[in-house]
């Protein structure tokens, strides 16, 4: 059971890294469209290639990824701390 918790924590951490990276790549996407007819697909969403849309969704995806990374790291810290205390 403990291995399952550690494995799921590692998986959530990797997902957080992926979401944060996709947010960063959306935020720094270099192609712009004047009228929004051109865009990029991220996580099944069409994001028009205008400055506002790319920056907004890039920041949102990056923040969601960071929340996943930080919460998973804290959860794993508490889990490992609890395991260490139970051994003593």
N, C-alpha and C positions, 0 to 999 in steps of 0.2 A: 504493500500500500504506500509506503514511504517513497519507493522508487517512482511510483505513478505520480505522486505529487511533485517530486523534483523534475520528472520528465515533462509534466504539463507546464510547470513554471518555466522550464527552458524553452518550450515551444511558444509560450506567450511572449517571452523575451525576444525570440527570433521574429515573431509576427510584429512586435512593436518596432524592432529595427527596420523591418521591411516597410511598414507604414510610414515611419519617419523618413526613410530614404525616398519613398515615392512622393511624400509631401515636399521634400527639398527639391527633388527633380522637377516637380510641377511648379514650384516657386521660381526656379531658375530657368524655366523653359524659355528658349531664346527666340522662338518664332512668335510674331504678334500678328493679329488680324484686326483690321480697322472696324469691320462691322460684326465680327464674331462668327462669321460663316465657317471659318476654319477652327479646329480645336484639337483636343487630345482626349483620349479615353483613359480614365484612371478608375479602377475598382468598379467598372460598369457605368460610370457617369461620364457624360459628354461635357467637357469643360471648354467653353469658348476661349479662344486664344487672345483674349483682351487682358490688359494689365490688371484690371480690377478682379476679374474672375480667377486668373492664375494665381495672383497673390493671396486672395482670400482662401481659396481651396488649398493652396500650398501650406499656408499657415495653419489651417484647421487640421489637415492630415499630419503635419509635423507635430502639432500639439497632442493629437490623439496618440500618435506613436510614442511620444515622450511620456505621456500618462501611463501607457501600457508598460513601458520600460521601467519607470520609477516604481509603479505599484507592484509589478512582478518582483523587482529587486527587493523591495521592502517585505513582501510576502515571503520570499525565499529566506531572507534574513531572519524573520520571526520563526519560520519553520525550522531552520537549522539551529537557532538558539534554543527552541523548545526541545529538539532532539538532544542537544548537548546537555541541557539541564536534566533530562530524563536519564542520561547515562550516569550522572553523578549521584 
